[in-house]
Amino acid sequence: MKITVFGGGGFIGSTIVDRLLQDGHSIRVFERPRVGEYRKFLPHESVEWMTGDLSSTSDINKAVEGADVVFHLVSTTLPKSSNEDPVYDVQSNVVASLQLLNAMVAHKVGRIVFISSGGTVYGAPKYLPIDEKHPTDPEVSYGITKLTIEKYLQMYNHLYGIKPVVLRVANPYGERQRVETAQGAVGVFIHNVLKGLPIEIWGDGSVERDFLHVSDVAEAFAKAATYSGSASVFNISSGVGTSLNSLMSMIEGVSGEPVARNYKPGRPFDVPVSVLSNDLARDELGWEPKVSMKEGIVRTFEWAKNEQQK
């Protein structure tokens, strides 16, 4: 198939592109002008690298032309900072996504796979583990815009027959994750350990999150590309909660170095526990997580260590 991957040069996107290439798909990556190819593609790999602006209807139309499937992986904001400017969040994410959907209608592209946020769309858990039927009550603008885009995907399905597959991904981590954005506890913690810096913890470290290695995320997207069932929203998660204190202990074990910890007052938007059920993805997509937390930490630490030495 011909797949256009919006955001295919980033941490998650590049891993997804590599996984899609294993299945023989032809890939068009759409990225911002300052994002270059993350590796040298082999002659037999069908990859077209396109740069542009998601807010430009001309750029979007060129990107979706001839595609069988669109992967929408772009977000211009982060959960922790999205509340600072909700107007920008809506304009740069919701409006841009609607322009993308309109381009898909114009070019008769019938399928879209969208990355949503399992960590923010549900809000404070009413029960655990959180399944796809759990109430959605996001407490940050990032989660609200993700949920809004999900609703528009449903609307465009009803109006124009575009089939959406929404993957509500838990807390992804792994190789290629940028630490300078302060996004992702695993990447930031490992970076600080390698730099000899203390790790800042909001609260007492008992907060539990559902961490998922990026290779497992990519596998879920590969299966979503060809999914033909009736379900449209899936949690993609490990299904296991790991506290920040446990995470730091794992990193200590891998690095062989003690981790300096700086505990700060808890933040009001940090829910105590967030663990997602992945039963539906197992049953419908035939997907399940393969990389254990310990293995994932080892792989991520070794990658980050090698990157630091370059």
C-alpha positions as CSV (number, residue, x, y, z in Angstrom):
1,M,0.0,0.0,0.0
2,K,0.9,3.6,-0.4
3,I,1.0,5.3,3.0
4,T,1.5,8.9,3.8
5,V,2.9,9.4,7.3
6,F,2.5,12.8,8.7
7,G,5.2,13.2,11.4
8,G,7.2,10.2,10.1
9,G,10.6,11.7,11.0
10,G,10.1,11.9,14.7
11,F,10.7,9.5,17.6
12,I,7.5,7.4,17.2
13,G,7.0,8.2,13.5
14,S,10.4,7.0,12.3
15,T,10.0,3.7,14.2
16,I,6.6,3.2,12.6
17,V,8.1,4.0,9.1
18,D,10.8,1.4,9.6
19,R,8.2,-1.1,10.7
20,L,5.9,-0.4,7.7
21,L,8.8,-0.8,5.3
22,Q,9.3,-4.3,6.6
23,D,5.8,-5.1,5.2
24,G,6.8,-3.7,1.8
25,H,4.6,-0.6,1.9
26,S,5.5,2.5,-0.1
27,I,6.0,5.4,2.3
28,R,5.7,9.1,1.9
29,V,7.0,10.9,4.9
30,F,5.6,14.4,5.5
31,E,7.7,16.5,7.9
32,R,8.6,20.1,8.8
33,P,11.3,21.6,6.7
34,R,13.9,21.5,9.5
35,V,13.4,17.7,10.0
36,G,15.7,15.7,7.8
37,E,15.9,12.1,7.0
38,Y,16.7,10.2,10.2
39,R,18.7,7.5,8.3
40,K,19.9,6.6,4.8
41,F,17.2,4.5,3.2
42,L,18.2,1.4,1.3
43,P,17.7,1.2,-2.5
44,H,14.9,-1.4,-2.2
45,E,13.0,0.7,0.4
46,S,10.3,2.9,-1.2
47,V,10.5,6.2,0.7
48,E,9.6,9.7,-0.5
49,W,10.6,12.5,1.9
50,M,8.4,15.5,1.7
51,T,8.6,18.7,3.7
52,G,5.9,21.2,4.3
53,D,3.5,22.8,6.7
54,L,0.4,21.0,8.1
55,S,-1.4,24.3,8.1
56,S,-0.9,24.7,4.3
57,T,-3.8,23.2,2.3
58,S,-1.5,23.1,-0.8
59,D,1.2,21.1,1.1
60,I,-1.4,18.7,2.6
61,N,-3.1,18.1,-0.8
62,K,0.3,17.2,-2.4
63,A,1.1,14.9,0.6
64,V,-2.2,12.8,0.4
65,E,-2.4,12.6,-3.4
66,G,-2.3,8.9,-4.4
67,A,-2.2,7.6,-0.9
68,D,-4.2,4.5,0.2
69,V,-3.8,5.3,3.9
70,V,-2.8,8.3,6.0
71,F,-1.1,8.1,9.3
72,H,-1.6,11.2,11.4
73,L,1.1,11.4,14.1
74,V,1.6,15.2,14.3
75,S,1.0,17.2,17.5
76,T,2.4,20.7,18.0
77,T,1.9,20.8,21.8
78,L,2.9,18.7,24.9
79,P,0.5,17.7,27.7
80,K,2.4,19.6,30.4
81,S,2.4,22.9,28.5
82,S,-0.8,22.7,26.4
83,N,-2.9,24.6,29.0
84,E,-0.7,27.7,28.6
85,D,-2.2,28.5,25.2
86,P,-5.3,26.5,24.3
87,V,-6.1,28.7,21.3
88,Y,-2.8,27.7,19.7
89,D,-3.4,24.1,20.6
90,V,-6.8,24.2,18.8
91,Q,-5.6,26.2,15.8
92,S,-2.5,24.1,15.2
93,N,-3.9,20.7,15.9
94,V,-7.7,20.6,15.5
95,V,-8.0,23.0,12.5
96,A,-5.0,21.5,10.8
97,S,-6.5,18.0,11.2
98,L,-9.7,19.2,9.6
99,Q,-7.8,20.5,6.7
100,L,-6.1,17.1,6.4
101,L,-9.5,15.3,6.4
102,N,-10.8,17.7,3.8
103,A,-7.8,16.9,1.6
104,M,-8.5,13.2,2.1
105,V,-12.1,13.7,0.9
106,A,-10.9,15.6,-2.1
107,H,-8.4,12.9,-3.1
108,K,-10.6,9.9,-2.1
109,V,-8.3,8.5,0.5
110,G,-10.4,6.1,2.5
111,R,-8.4,5.3,5.7
112,I,-6.7,7.2,8.4
113,V,-4.8,5.9,11.5
114,F,-4.5,8.5,14.2
115,I,-2.3,8.6,17.3
116,S,-4.3,9.7,20.3
117,S,-3.3,9.9,23.9
118,G,-4.2,7.1,26.3
119,G,-2.5,9.0,29.1
120,T,-4.7,12.2,28.8
121,V,-8.0,11.6,27.1
122,Y,-9.5,9.7,30.0
123,G,-8.6,12.0,32.8
124,A,-8.7,10.7,36.4
125,P,-9.5,7.0,36.3
126,K,-12.9,5.8,37.6
127,Y,-11.7,2.2,37.5
128,L,-8.6,0.3,36.6
129,P,-7.4,-0.8,34.2
130,I,-8.9,1.8,31.9
131,D,-10.7,0.3,28.9
132,E,-12.0,2.0,25.8
133,K,-15.5,2.4,27.4
134,H,-14.1,4.4,30.3
135,P,-15.5,8.0,30.4
136,T,-13.3,10.6,28.7
137,D,-12.8,13.6,30.8
138,P,-9.4,15.1,29.9
139,E,-7.9,17.7,32.2
140,V,-5.3,19.2,29.9
141,S,-5.8,20.9,26.5
142,Y,-3.6,18.3,24.8
143,G,-6.1,15.6,25.8
144,I,-9.1,17.7,24.8
145,T,-7.7,18.4,21.3
146,K,-6.9,14.7,20.8
147,L,-10.4,13.8,21.8
148,T,-11.9,16.5,19.6
149,I,-9.9,15.1,16.6
150,E,-11.3,11.7,17.4
151,K,-14.8,13.0,17.2
152,Y,-14.2,14.7,13.9
153,L,-12.8,11.4,12.6
154,Q,-16.1,9.8,13.5
155,M,-18.0,12.6,11.7
156,Y,-16.0,12.2,8.5
157,N,-16.6,8.5,8.7
158,H,-20.3,9.1,8.8
159,L,-20.3,11.8,6.1
160,Y,-17.7,10.6,3.7
161,G,-16.9,7.0,4.6
162,I,-13.3,7.6,5.7
163,K,-12.5,4.7,8.0
164,P,-10.6,5.8,11.1
165,V,-8.5,3.7,13.4
166,V,-7.6,5.6,16.6
167,L,-4.8,4.3,18.7
168,R,-4.8,5.7,22.2
169,V,-1.1,5.1,23.1
170,A,0.0,4.9,26.7
171,N,3.4,6.4,27.7
172,P,5.8,5.5,24.8
173,Y,9.6,5.4,25.4
174,G,12.6,4.0,23.6
175,E,15.3,4.7,21.1
176,R,15.3,8.0,19.2
177,Q,13.3,9.9,21.9
178,R,14.4,13.5,22.2
179,V,15.0,14.5,25.8
180,E,15.3,18.2,25.3
181,T,11.5,18.5,25.0
182,A,11.2,17.2,28.6
183,Q,8.6,14.7,27.3
184,G,8.8,11.2,28.6
185,A,10.0,10.2,32.0
186,V,12.2,7.3,30.8
187,G,14.1,9.4,28.3
188,V,14.6,12.3,30.6
189,F,15.6,10.2,33.5
190,I,18.2,8.3,31.5
191,H,19.5,11.5,30.0
192,N,20.0,13.0,33.5
193,V,21.8,9.8,34.7
194,L,24.2,9.9,31.8
195,K,24.9,13.6,32.4
196,G,25.3,13.1,36.1
197,L,22.3,15.4,36.8
198,P,19.7,14.8,39.6
199,I,16.3,13.6,38.6
200,E,13.3,15.8,39.5
201,I,10.2,14.1,40.7
202,W,6.9,15.8,41.0
203,G,5.4,14.3,44.2
204,D,6.7,11.3,46.2
205,G,7.5,9.1,43.2
206,S,4.5,6.8,43.8
207,V,2.7,7.9,40.6
208,E,2.2,4.9,38.3
209,R,2.2,5.1,34.6
210,D,1.8,2.6,31.8
211,F,5.0,2.6,29.8
212,L,5.3,1.0,26.4
213,H,8.4,0.5,24.2
214,V,8.2,2.3,20.9
215,S,8.8,-0.9,18.9
216,D,5.5,-2.3,20.4
217,V,3.8,1.0,19.4
218,A,5.1,0.6,15.8
219,E,3.8,-3.0,15.7
220,A,0.3,-1.8,16.6
221,F,0.4,0.8,13.9
222,A,1.5,-1.8,11.3
223,K,-1.5,-3.9,12.2
224,A,-3.9,-1.0,12.2
225,A,-2.9,-0.2,8.6
226,T,-4.7,-3.2,7.3
227,Y,-7.3,-3.8,10.0
228,S,-10.7,-4.5,8.5
229,G,-12.8,-5.0,11.6
230,S,-15.6,-2.8,13.0
231,A,-13.8,-1.4,16.1
232,S,-12.3,2.0,15.7
233,V,-10.6,3.0,19.0
234,F,-7.9,0.9,20.7
235,N,-5.8,1.3,23.8
236,I,-2.2,0.5,23.0
237,S,-0.5,-0.2,26.3
238,S,1.6,-2.6,28.3
239,G,-1.3,-3.0,30.7
240,V,1.2,-2.8,33.6
241,G,1.7,0.2,36.0
242,T,5.3,1.2,36.9
243,S,5.9,3.8,39.6
244,L,8.5,6.5,39.0
245,N,10.4,5.2,42.0
246,S,10.5,1.8,40.5
247,L,11.6,3.3,37.2
248,M,14.5,5.0,38.8
249,S,15.5,1.8,40.5
250,M,15.5,0.0,37.2
251,I,17.7,2.7,35.6
252,E,20.1,2.5,38.6
253,G,20.4,-1.2,38.0
254,V,21.2,-0.8,34.3
255,S,23.6,2.1,34.7
256,G,25.3,0.8,37.8
257,E,25.2,4.3,39.2
258,P,23.2,5.8,42.1
259,V,20.4,8.2,41.0
260,A,20.2,11.5,42.7
261,R,16.6,12.3,43.3
262,N,15.0,15.8,43.8
263,Y,11.4,15.5,45.0
264,K,9.2,18.5,44.3
265,P,5.5,19.2,45.3
266,G,3.0,17.2,43.3
267,R,1.2,18.8,40.3
268,P,-2.6,19.0,40.3
269,F,-3.0,17.4,36.9
270,D,-0.9,14.3,37.6
271,V,-3.3,11.4,38.3
272,P,-2.0,8.9,40.9
273,V,-2.3,5.8,38.7
274,S,-2.9,5.4,34.9
275,V,-3.0,1.9,33.5
276,L,-4.8,1.0,30.3
277,S,-6.4,-2.3,29.3
278,N,-5.1,-3.6,26.0
279,D,-7.6,-6.5,25.7
280,L,-9.5,-5.1,22.7
281,A,-6.2,-4.6,20.7
282,R,-5.2,-8.1,21.5
283,D,-8.6,-9.5,20.4
284,E,-9.2,-7.3,17.3
285,L,-5.7,-6.3,16.0
286,G,-4.0,-9.5,17.1
287,W,-1.4,-7.3,18.8
288,E,0.3,-7.6,22.1
289,P,3.3,-5.9,23.8
290,K,6.5,-7.9,23.5
291,V,9.2,-5.8,25.1
292,S,9.4,-6.0,28.9
293,M,10.1,-2.9,30.9
294,K,13.5,-4.2,31.9
295,E,14.5,-5.1,28.3
296,G,13.2,-1.7,27.1
297,I,15.2,0.2,29.7
298,V,18.4,-1.7,28.7
299,R,17.8,-1.0,25.0
300,T,17.0,2.7,25.6
301,F,19.9,3.2,28.0
302,E,22.4,1.7,25.5
303,W,21.1,3.8,22.7
304,A,21.3,7.0,24.7
305,K,24.8,6.1,25.9
306,N,25.9,5.6,22.3
307,E,24.3,8.8,21.2
308,Q,26.1,10.7,24.0
309,Q,29.4,9.4,22.8
310,K,29.0,10.6,19.2
